[in-house]
Amino acid sequence: MTSNREMRPTGPGITRESIGVTALTAAAACVAFVVVAHTVGIARSAQRDADITRSRIAAANDALGHAARVGSATGGTITGQAAASIAQSFSDLQAADAVPTMAFAVDDADAARLDGLRQQTRGAAQDMFASSGDLLAAVSSSRTDDLAPLIGAFASRESAYTDALAAEASFYDDADSRATLGARAESVVSVVVVLLILGIGIGLVIIPAQRRAANTVESAIRSEEQEARIGSDVARHAAERDRKEAEAQFQALFRRSVVGVALTDARGWILESNEALQRMLGFSGRELHGSLYGEWAIDGDTGAAAGAVGERRERLFRRKNGSTLWVEQTSTIAPAHADGLPPGTIWMVQDIQKRKNAERRLQHDATHDRLTGLRNRGYFDEIVDAAVHACSAGTGPGFAVFMVDLDSFKYVNDTHGHAAGDALLAHVGERLRTWASGSQIVARYGGDEFAVFIPDVAAAEAAHEQAARLQRALDEPAMVGGAEMRATASIGICLWSSHFADGDAMMRAADAATYRAKATGRARAVLYDSAMAQYDDLRRRIGIELHTAIERDELHLEFQPIVSLPSRRCVGFEALARWVHPTLGRVAPSIFIPVAEEVGLMRPIGSWVVRSACAQLAQWQREARVPDVKLNVNVSTHQMADPSFVDFIHACVAETGVDARRLGLELTETAMLDRNGVANEALAKIRAMGIPVVLDDFGTGYSSLSYLQLLPMDALKIDQSFVRSPHDGLASPAIVHALISLSKSLGISVVAEGVETEQQAAHLERIGCPAAQGFLFSKSLSSEAALDFLLSSGRAADAV
């Protein structure tokens, strides 16, 4: 810090000695100036008088010269102009002589000499002016004869006058030279005197000032040394104070820190711990004191082995109560001990258990499905792919992959809502988790699809046995959304073989087997084989070429008769879409209809079917005169979801002119039931047009008898699964009988599907079923063959 003393000036300043020397110097300078000025004044006066004298000489010479010129120029007569000119010259001479001289004599001898010279000059001047007067008089009287002697006399006297003036001028020049030299000498002397006086004065001032300055510097040095000593003491005290404050702050932070802190010696023994660390571990400070840092860590690293200084390390600690805690520790070197012991270590421990829990949740979510808690598709694909590569390399056993697709799951979503659908998926997931054992892995593959990885399975029989056990586990009834439901599934089985290049190829194969299981009746398991590979390729090709099938006029309708059981007469038909491919030939509906649903072509195909059926019915009514024949058309859920569907039906009826009462629309439960009421509103408008509504495939999925009262329908078809049996009788006679009885009480007409034997037809007739269709009566027919079948069976008399 700079002191006030250092800020003050250290020079001598203005003193009385300096003022006296300054006054003395000024007086000497004044005296020298006066002397030099006097001498210079004498020199300048002498110089002036010399100049005046020379001008007089010049004026006298001019007058003489002029008079001589006049005398030599006249021829005896002097003109008035010449006389005036001579007179003017003499007048100028007198004026020049009248100018006084003012030279100062240098000394007395010079003064006497100057006085004599001036008297001699005045005498010569008087003589010259007297002669000039005579000459002027002669000129004025024009006496030319006397002019020459007068000019001569004037010239003589003028010469004496100029000589006297020359002597006087010489005196003046000499006086000027001597005066100038004296002035210079006096000036030099004066300067020397002034310098001498100044030197003496400066000496008188500087010497004391230097002494005082030296004293001041010495005093300042002593003062600075004293201040330095004081500053050193202050700094030492300040450093000590700062050290104590830092130590107090460290202790405060040590005690109050939310981060656990432990101070250990060089070997790792705990010297001190804060409350945060004690709370983390559940030990008291007394219990931690003297223990080895890290002895409670699960990794077993203690003391100096607990981690390098400055290293950030995650560790798992075990608390006193046996629970575990994830922490992140860092360390730094502690200050050296005052007693010379080696420095220890400060360990900082932060609780990261919440972060670890979040990381585990993220990792779990990355590999698990949130709804069911099962593994997700990404994880399952990695497992299958790794197993394929292991088997291909000869290092892994064989295995099987199941693709499990729930049957009629869309029906649950559409009728009970997505919440019920999610509840069903969670229920199925729990059933699958309970069913799986050992190293089997179950995953939700997407939507209503599940996948199962079964290791150590190489034979088809073992795979089918596992699939049967899985279906039995799913078939147990469960309460979902307040209703009792049974979940059935179509299962595609794929066994590993060497022609599978990766896991994706196996999953595509299992998916193809699942489609085959659905196409052949659902609720069954199908093993993938080479023929199915061809089917899978065919299905992909169909999906591509189905887009242009309508444009190329490759679709056509066939008609399956509906027969009255009591009379065995044809009372109507069901219109069925058929596809004849140019190269593939006839493509079964069980193949292209699911593909059409998958690729989003059911709406345009369904519209084509309705329009073509109306046109065919109108043609039969006009040409064959069979106005009472009925024709049913299948309608998909995609068509019912179209807001313009009702207008489309109305337009088809109007364009073709058919009787709307003879056109029936067959819909499944899924198409008729929706929780938003859109389908019910559309069906109400269709029935208002006189078009009957038929519930198709009743009994499949999650059908309920209560729907018979709720659904807006005029007839129902009992699904073939209740009718068709490997024996001659009905598959479920009690259910069929109950359906027929309830339908009659509600005024709903009934048609049994899938009748193939006379025993089945007879049984249906005994329990009161009014109509049926199936291969017993006829397969699907072309429009010409259908008309022949109708006419040959007689005109229908019973209403369906």
Disulfide bonds with the S-S distance in Angstrom:
none
